[in-house]
Amino acid sequence: MATLLDYCSLVRSKNAGPFSLTFDFMCRDRAAYDALVATGFLDKHLFASLYGTDPDQILVVSHPGALAVKVSLPRPTVQGDLHDTDCYAGQQYAPLMDMELPPAL
């Protein structure tokens, strides 16, 4: 089975302000983008289960012109809080990297 790196040339997470995280999945080419989107892997339920967030608070947007998928969700703690373990949210994508993607739907 494939992983995100089989489709994406760049996977990253970062702050989208002190209260939100954003993930960017930028694909190598049109075929990789179409295949990634067709798997249905990057959905609200995946991020809700990994990051303990209500699926209704997660936004998943496909950008076919940019060959990218963007996911935004609330941060588990406010940026800079005493319990914030990743102030810039640059490590939040890590749990996704070894996951195997299902075949295209």
C-alpha positions in Angstrom: 0.0 0.0 0.0 1.0 3.6 -0.6 1.9 6.4 1.9 1.5 10.1 1.6 5.0 10.4 0.3 4.0 8.3 -2.7 1.7 11.1 -3.7 3.1 14.3 -2.2 6.3 16.2 -2.7 5.5 18.3 0.4 3.5 17.5 3.6 3.6 20.1 6.3 1.7 21.4 9.3 1.8 24.9 10.8 -0.1 27.4 12.8 -3.0 29.2 11.2 -3.1 31.7 14.1 -2.9 30.8 17.8 -6.1 28.8 17.8 -5.9 26.7 14.5 -3.6 24.2 12.8 -3.4 23.8 9.1 -2.0 20.9 7.1 -0.8 21.2 3.5 -0.5 18.2 1.1 1.1 19.2 -2.1 1.2 16.6 -4.8 3.9 15.8 -7.3 1.7 16.0 -10.4 -1.9 15.9 -11.6 -2.0 12.1 -11.6 -0.8 11.9 -8.0 -3.3 14.6 -6.9 -6.2 12.8 -8.6 -5.1 9.5 -7.1 -4.7 11.0 -3.6 -8.1 12.7 -3.7 -9.7 9.5 -5.0 -8.5 7.5 -2.0 -10.7 9.6 0.3 -7.9 9.3 2.9 -7.7 13.0 3.9 -11.2 13.3 5.4 -12.6 15.0 8.5 -12.9 11.7 10.4 -9.2 10.9 10.1 -8.2 14.2 11.6 -10.9 14.1 14.2 -9.6 10.7 15.5 -5.9 11.7 15.3 -6.2 15.1 16.9 -9.3 14.7 19.2 -11.4 17.3 17.4 -15.1 17.4 16.5 -15.3 16.6 12.8 -17.7 19.5 12.4 -14.8 21.9 13.3 -12.5 20.5 10.5 -12.3 22.0 7.1 -10.9 19.9 4.2 -10.4 21.8 0.9 -9.1 20.4 -2.3 -7.3 22.8 -4.6 -7.0 21.1 -8.0 -5.3 24.1 -9.6 -2.5 24.0 -7.0 -2.5 20.1 -6.9 -3.0 20.4 -3.1 -5.3 19.5 -0.3 -5.5 21.8 2.8 -6.9 20.7 6.1 -7.6 23.2 9.0 -8.7 22.4 12.6 -8.6 23.8 16.1 -5.4 23.5 18.0 -5.6 21.1 20.9 -4.1 23.9 23.1 -3.7 27.6 22.4 -0.3 28.5 20.9 2.2 29.3 23.6 0.1 27.8 26.4 2.0 26.1 29.2 0.9 22.7 27.9 1.6 23.5 24.2 4.2 20.9 23.1 4.6 22.3 19.5 4.5 26.1 19.5 4.7 26.4 15.7 2.7 23.2 15.0 5.5 22.1 12.6 5.5 18.5 14.0 1.8 17.8 13.9 1.9 16.1 10.5 4.2 13.3 11.7 1.5 10.8 12.7 0.2 10.8 9.1 3.5 10.0 7.4 3.6 6.2 8.1 -0.1 5.5 7.6 -1.0 3.4 4.6 -3.6 4.9 2.3 -6.4 2.8 0.9 -6.8 2.2 -2.8 -8.7 4.8 -4.8 -12.5 4.6 -4.3 
